[in-house]
Amino acid sequence: MKIGRKLISVILAVMVVFTATVLVQRYFETKRLYALFNERKEINALKFKQIVEMMNKKLETYVIEITYWDEIVKAVESKDIEWFKSSVETTILTGNDYSAIWVYNINKEMIFSTGAKEKGFEPDFAISSSKFDSLLENKIICHFFIETPKGIMEINGAKIYPGSDPARQTKPRGYVFAGKLWDGPYMTKISAITSDKICMYPYNEIFLKDKSDFKEGIISFIHVINSWDNKPISIVSGTSQYTQLKAISDAFAKDLFLFLIFAATLITFIMYFIIKWITNPLNLISETLKKENVSLIKGLLKDKSEFGDMAQIINQFFKQRTELNEKEERYRMIFDTANDSILLMQKDKFIDCNKKTLELFGCTREQIVDKAPYLYSPPIQPDGGDSTEKAMENILAAMTGKPQRFEWVHRRYDKSTFDADVSLNAFNSGGKDYIQAIVRDISERKKAEDEMKRLNNNLEEANSELRNFVYIASHDLREPLRKITAFGGILQKNLKGALNSEDAENLQFMIEGAQRMNRMIEGLLAYSKVSTTTHLPQNVDLNVIVSQLQDFELSLMLEEKGAIINVPQTLPHVEVDPVQILQLLQNLIANGMKYQKAGSKPEITIVSKPAPNGMVRIEISDNGIGIKPEYQQSVFIMFKRLHTNKEYEGHGIGLAVCKKIVERFGGKIGVESEFGKGSTFWFTLPAPCDIAEEALAEV
């Protein structure tokens, strides 16, 4: 009874404290929610402003870009209306879905205006031209709103300068104003982005009233839109439902009511059953522990209360004590029948071992136990280290919690040696520190590794001989080809006019064939040099490589073809041979410029993206003739050509060289193409270690 009374008193006290705590928590929670409510109002208003600014960026960018356009300067000065219709009107009405544009010359005379009348366009600009300079004073671009018959229109304006004056320090050539109507679809779009209900009203003080309601969780904000002269012309209101606030308030009231009912019911049941459920079970448990007789709590084993759990634990304890003895016996059986040598050490002495240990070391248990591990090792290890010192270093490292695994030469009891793989792991049992050593005989594996090294050395020698053979053979082949070309040219010159057309054509075929064979041999040498003439991989900035190609190696070709190389984003660094990455990019960019339709202007785009396993993927796209699907896999085969020399010059080795360079650094290369619309050649290369680790950390 004393225990029951104490429990009842404690429970009552806990209930009172808990109820008071809930009420205090409710008070502070309400204050916190009110603060969150006000914060949400501010966030919603700020978010609306940021989104409006973000959506205006496209119009702002368009106005700035068009005012740097040299062609618009010429059109303004010459009043070329047809140019405006063909170059500007389409971007306003279709290309960018803007509402209107007005263009003035330096004398503030309107040169051109266009727009969608259903979106508020008026041929005459709503602001007097005398206000232009004040609106754009000391500004690159001005931003304001005007009223139109269709509603409020957002305007961006700027002065027109030639592209050679990016600092805008010369005299302006004219003015451009472009607008976007804040119509129903536009307001719906803003509502979808902000997740608020956005409405626009004519400016009136009655719409400035804050409609926020804390109890109902309604959040409202007001945004006033000013005209070019800072006079208010419209009001935008945003409304959203803070559903969590109302739900939390309702849930708290309901939970408090249920808690009070639950507390009263719980106390009633506790007072009635406390003695029956506590005193008798405690007595039975106490007697069971004293007498170690589990039969005394047999009735409690089926009880679902905590005392039933205690009875189960006590019963389980006695079972586990029996099972522990059985498990110890099973452990000893596993320990003794393991295929690897297992030894237990305490400090630097063996205290136990299994049967495999005795078999491996050729000794008895007594010859192992209480012996130091280095006694079963030769004095010196193959690396020249002292066995005793190295053994103690590994043991001490394992004792600090760092598992050790290493190769070791052991010595059997008969003094013969064998190679072993050794693992050391420390653990604590019964307050004492131990080390488990697992020794595996790897003599056969070491023999296999030595044989593999020998075979690899032989293979490397064979590859070296093959590379030398290709180099020498290619040089020997080029000498007679030079003679054929040279003497053929002499014959062609000396016999000019003396040969009939068929013989002259055959002689030309012979000279061209020798020249093609010479170029193929040069390509073969280039292909072989990918492996024979290499530098150690370095951290290479691809942006620098592309700039070098534009300024030097490909500058003449770019100028002749009027080609453009686009790099829309900064390219990454890669870990490669800088000479070979230069050759790789040069081949792929040159191919993109070469394989073009007659009269087309080559445009090359280079982008990058992350790839798995610490690699980066580079994509080089062109607007050329493309490759049919059935040929996309064969373009990387040496001497494989899809066109004749009369159509496109080449010898079919460039892409094979690219493939070999990429694969040398563990990457892959491929092509994606649509015939007649261009190709995208892609390849992967390893990123520098620090960059790969940063990318992995972000993922």
Buried (B, 14 or more C-beta within 10 A) or exposed (E): EEEBEEBBEEBBEEBEEEBEEBEEEBEEBBEEBEEBBEEBBEEBBEBBEEBBEEBBEBBBEBBBEBBBBEEBBEBBBEEBEEBBEEBBBEBBBEEBBBBBBBBBBBEBEBBBBBBBEEBBBBEEBBBEBEEBEEBBEEEEBBBBBBBBEBBBBBBBBBBBBBEEBEEBEEEBBBBBBBBBBBBEEBBEEBBEBBEBEBEBEEBEEEBEEEEBBBEEBBBBBBBEBEBBEEEBBBBBBBBBBBEEBBEBBEEBEEEEEEBEEEBEEEBEEBBEEBEEBBBEBEEBBEEBEEEEEBEBBEEBEEBEEEBBEBBBEBBEEEEEEEEEEEEEEEEEEEBBEBEBBBBBBEEBEBBBBBBBBBEBBEBEEEBBBEBBBBEBBEEEBEEEEBBBEBBBEBBEBBBEEEEBEEBBBBBEEEEEEBBBBBBBBBEEEEEEEBBBBBBBBBEEEBEEEEEEEEEEEEEEEEEEEEBEEBBEEBEEBBEEBEEBBEEBEEBBEEEEEEBEEEEBEEBEEBBEBBBEBBBBBBBBBBBBBBEEBEEEBBBBBBBEBBEBBBEEBBEEBBEEBEBEBEBEEEBBBBBBBBBBBBBBBBBBBBBBBBBBEEEEEBBBBBBBEBBEEBBBBBBBBBBBBBBEEEEBEEBBEBEEBBEEEEEBEBBBBBBBBBBBBBEBBEBBBBBEBEBEEBBBBBBBBBBBEEBBEEBEEEE
